[in-house]
Amino acid sequence: MIEQPGYYRYPTTAQGHIIFVSEDDLWRVPLTGGTARRLTAGWGTASRPLLSPDGSTVAFVGREEGDNEIYIMPAQGGPITRLTYLAANTQPVAFSSEGDVIISSNAGQPFRSLFMLYRVPLSGGEPKPLNLGPANNIAFGPNQLVALGRNTADPARWKRYRGGTRGQIWIGRPDTAHFERLDGINGNLASPMWIGSRLYFISDHEGYANIYSTTADGGDLRRHTDHETYYVRNASTDGRVIVYHAGADLYVLDPAQNQESMVPIAYYSQRTQAETHYVPAADYWTEYQLSEQGDHVLITTRGKLYYMGNWEGPCTPLGVTQGVRYRLSRFIPGQDRILTVSDDGGEEGLELIDVKTGATTRLPGHHGEIAALTVSANGAFAAFSNERHELWLVDLGTFSVLQIDASAYGPVRGIDFSKDSQWLAYALHSTSKTSAIKIHHIPSHETHTVTQPVLVDQNPVFDPSGRYLYFLSHRVFNPVYDNLRFDLGFPSGMMPYAIPLQKDRRSPFQLDPHPLQENGASAADSSDKETPTTVIDFEDIASRVVPFPVREGIYHQLACDANAVYWTMSVPHGSLQSSFFDEEGARATLQQFSLKDLKEETLATTAISPFGQSSGSRSGSRTHQRIDPRKVFRNRGAFVPRNAGAVPGMGQSQPRYGAPAVPRAPWVCAHS
């Protein structure tokens, strides 16, 4: 009787038994099925086992001492022995006729995707190169034929890939050093195997990865499996049958009988990795937003949404606690509700959640994958952009949605409401290389273009006093000489800019004379007593663009209050110590530019990812500036308020909660 099925991977077979991987350990089961027995329970993970032809030894990839290295152990179980010390991505791929294990490794290679083959005796010793060129796999066939697999990784990782690094199989004899590529199959090939005189392999050229075979010269192509739900993956053979996994199950293919069958496994385990456990929430923070008054924060970690006080009090989960992912959550000013993006039900959509009662309301319709979301200061409207390069306006009172604009050339690059919630500023591509700042009047639904871009204008932000619109722009052409070769480039090319919204308003960078000692509050200090009306004169507005008196750089985010403008910026840096996938903004510094004295100040200098403001802090009142708890940035996994020492307990990086992880919940949601 089959009970408690597990997730089975990387099968290998010899002498009537299968060894496979589950729960990062090796397990053994008869080829015909039965009760699986665990072979390993070490400190590290175990994966990619390979049985010797006589079935006595299993080689596998272990991480007992940190790196992926090759270990061996008796196939019945027992102590393990480390064979390699390469500190690289290494795996066993075959056994030679002399009994040595053949490994594939990228050790010492200039690119991590470049693998070479080596021979390692089971008694240990230095790996010896086979000198067969780049290869991920090798299979020994009849008449001294060898099949080499190049780029033959798991096709399931990039389904139906047809690019230049797709898997290839080369057939030839090492003694002649002549190999020919297996052509005529427009698919991603993997797992070359010989059974008799035929070469078996995995290919997805017909849509799904299945097992095929050809003769040694590439003729007589045959298909042997018919999986159309999951890809066939990680096939292996003992020269008689082929074992592989598809989905979470193991299968056996007998080419002689042209039969395949699922291996029935009775699997008994505590399932430690599937148990509910708690992970450090700070390690998985992805988003946060401050409340209007700056006393609460929304935090998204591992796709779950939490609501908590900044300095004390409980941490309350919102929405569905398991199996649903939330993102782009926003407070609605003046209400006890938040607006969030949720995939509850399988499709992403907008939801309103009451933070006190937990009640949820889903807005009707599907509008693609939402890329950015913001809420107006009066709580009446929201705006979002999606991956279709569309901009939509949402009436939160009537739940109606209206498309404002769209581009065929590029994404929406920033959205912001004016303080009086009458205007919506955004940046949208007009060509593939340029994007302009536009302003939409919500009551009349009229849209005006307010900049003439040189390249990309982005991240528009309204001054809360209704005086200016700030934005970032790529329009600085100050060439820099290369220090190693005679060449010029533009490594920065960006600056923040301001637009006076009224034609009679002066540049914010022209200061008025003032006495030695100021008495009374300025207009900006008292601007939170009533919401100012934003008046915009569109005549010749593009000619009123003025740059901030700051250095050019690489700017990432822009925000403001009535008295200062904030941005993150970074400088060009080398790429040897970073990855293409690293977030560029994570290297940024947080800067403040004072509109009172036109001075720039560095607020934080290391590892700043996007910072946030509450809508209340944008009023610029003296009380806010005295403690200033509403300007918060994230520094190395901790939320840090500016001038945190002014309030006891502020600025201390102490864990307030752990995020519960129920591994099976996301799986159920993904496959339901």
C-alpha positions, 0 to 999 in steps of 0.5 A: 500500500502506498502511503505518504508520497514524497517528492522523488528526484535524481534516480539511478539504478543498478542490480535491481535497485533504485537510489533517489533523492528526497528531503535532501537525503539518499533513499533506496528502493527495489526497482519494482517498488516497495518500502523506501529506506533512507541511506543518509542523514548527514549534516549537509544535503545529498543529491545526484547519486550515481550507482556503480555498474555492480551496484556496490557503490554510490557516488553523490554530491554532498555538502557535508563540509560546505562546498559541492563535493563528490562523496562515495558510500556503500550502496546498502548504506554506511560511512561516506568518503570524500573524493574531491576537494575542488570547491566548485560545482561538481557532480558524478556522471558515469563510471569508467570500465576501470571502475573510476568515477567520471565527474563533471566540474567547472573548477578552474574555469573562467565561466561557471557554465563551462564544465570539463570531465575528470576521472577520479579513482574510488580510492581517492587522488587528484582528478585527471582530465579526460581532455574531451573538451567542454561537457556536462555528461558522458556515456560510454557506448558500443565499439568505443563510441562515446556520447558527450553532453554539452550544455545538457542541464535539466531542460525543465529549468527553461522549458522549450529553450531554443537559444545558443546554449541549449543542450547538444549531444556529440558522438565519436571515439576518443582515440580518433578525437573526431566527434559529430553533433547529433543534428536534426532535432530542434530541442533542448537535449539532456541525459545521453545514455547507451542501451545496446547500439541505440543512444537514448536521451531527453528532448523537448522538441515536441513541446514536452521533455520525453525520452527518445532514441536514435541509432549511433549515426543519428537516424531512426528517431523514436519516442519512448515516453508520452508525458504531457503534464510534467517534463521527464527529468534526470534520466539514468540507465544501467544499460538495460532499463532507464529510470527518471522522474516526472513531477514528484514520481519515479518511472522505469522505462524498459526499452526492450518491452517498450513499457514504462511504469511508475514505481510504487513507493511506500515512503515513511518520513517525519517530513522535517522540511515540510513541517511548519517552522519560523524563519527570521522575517528580516531575512525575507523583507521585500516591501514596507510602507509607513502609515499616514501618521508614521506610527504603524508600518505594513511589512511584506515578508515571504509574500505575507502581509503584517501590520504593526506599530513602529515602536511597540505592540503586536504584529498582526498578520493580514489577509490569508495567512498561507497559500496567498502572496501579497505585494505592493500594499498601501495604507489608505489615508484617513481609513482603517483599510489598506489596498494590496495586490493579492493572488488569492484565487490564482489570479492577481488582483486588487484587494481592500483589507480592513486592518481592524476586522480583517474583512477583504473586498476584491476589486472586480476584473483582471488587469495584468501583472501590477508593477506599481501602485499608489494611493491618493492623499484623500484616500479616494483614488488609487493608480497602478501600472502593469506589465502591459505598459498601461496606467489605470485609475481606480475610484475606491468609492465606486470600485470603478477602473479607468485606463488613463494611458498606455505605451507600445514602447516601454513601462510606466516609470513612476506615479504620484498624486498631488496633495489635493488628489486632483492631479496624477503625474507619471512618466511614460515612453513616447519612443523606445528610447525616450519617456516624458513626464505627463500630468493627468487632471482627474476631474476632467480626465485631461492629460498634458505632457510637461517635459521634452525628454532628451532620453528618459524622464522618470519618477515624478513627485509632487511638492506637497505644497503644490508649488513644484514637480520634481523628477529624475532625468537622463539628460546630462552629457558630460563625457568622462575619459576612460583611464585605461584606453582612449575613449569617452563615456557617460557613466552617470548622466542623471540629475534631479530636476524641478518644474515650477507649476505656476508660471510666475513662481521662481525657481526653488533654488533662488533664495529669498533674503531672510533675517539673522534670526527667524521668528514664526513659522514659515508657510511650509511649516504650517502647510499641514493645517489645510490641504493646499490646492494645486494650480498648474499653468501648462503654458510653456511649462516644459521651458521652466524645467531647472536642474538641482544644484547637485552633482550628476550621478545614478539616481534611483528613488525620489521623495519630498516634503515641503522643506526638503527633497530626498533621493538615493544615488550611487556611483559607477562601480566595477562588475567583478564583485557583483552579479548582473542580477544584483539590485543596483539601488542596494549600493545607494546612499540616502541624500537630503537636499534642503530647500531652505539653505540649498544644502545637500546632506547624506543621511545614510551611506551603506546598503540602502534599498528603497526608503519610505515616507508617510503621507503625514511627513510630507506636510513638513511640520516642525513636530515631524522634523524634530523627531522625524520618525516618518522618513525611514529607510532599510539598512542591511535588513533593519528598518531605521528611522532618521534621528532614531535616538530621539525616541527610546527604542527607535533605531534598534535592530531587534527582531519583533516577530518570526514569519511562520513558513508552511511549505505545503501551503504554497505547493497546494496553491500552485498546483490546485 
